[in-house]
Amino acid sequence: MATVAAEHVGVYATAGVHPHDSKQGLAGIEELLELPQVVAVGEAGLDYHYDHSPRPIQRDVFAAQIQMAQRHHLPLVIHSRSAWDETFEILDREGVPERTVFHCFTGGPDEAREALARNCLVSFSGIVTFPSGQDLRDAAVICPLDMLLVETDSPYLAPVPHRGKPNRPALVPLVGEKIAEVKGVPVAEVAAATWTTAARFYELRAADAAKTQALAD
Ligand SMILES: [Zn+2]
């Protein structure tokens, strides 16, 4: 992914160890964070739904990546599933990085409030369009427009009416449309706000400038 991102302006990468892979450790991640196209640490966090790695290891590897984000002054992209209490506990213990986002948010209004209280962004995926996604829609209602992002999490979680097919970045407008609908604001407003927030959060202009420089060298 970092290789693709290096060659295309407008494409960026994050580097981290997903909770599923925690047991593999963090070897090689710190070096990737030095690359100009790598704009964040992550996905990092806890996944107690699948438990692909033992929980104590997930917790240690998450904590280490929080420290990494702070050391490198990079944003942290959190993946948290069925592990809200411990996610917030570890964040509070290690110190919430200045720029932190809950990617593919799966909580409700209570969890969104906890995230917002820590100045974290909340990123909504196609789940917000699912009939079963009422909790997420309620969370979106309470998220200020400048504290939320939209994403696909492709190839997973294709939004309605594409469910069951592979997801792709081109479907992200459907997520934005649903957010606009539940918040009762124009779609263009959601598009503009999420774009501005993403560019600021990931410092995308600086990343593009550094990439262009690296390609020229
Ligand atoms: Zn994830």
Boltz pocket constraint, residues with backbone or C-beta under 6 A from the ligand:
constraints:
  - pocket:
      binder: B
      contacts: [[A, 43], [A, 78], [A, 79], [A, 103], [A, 104]]
      max_distance: 6.0
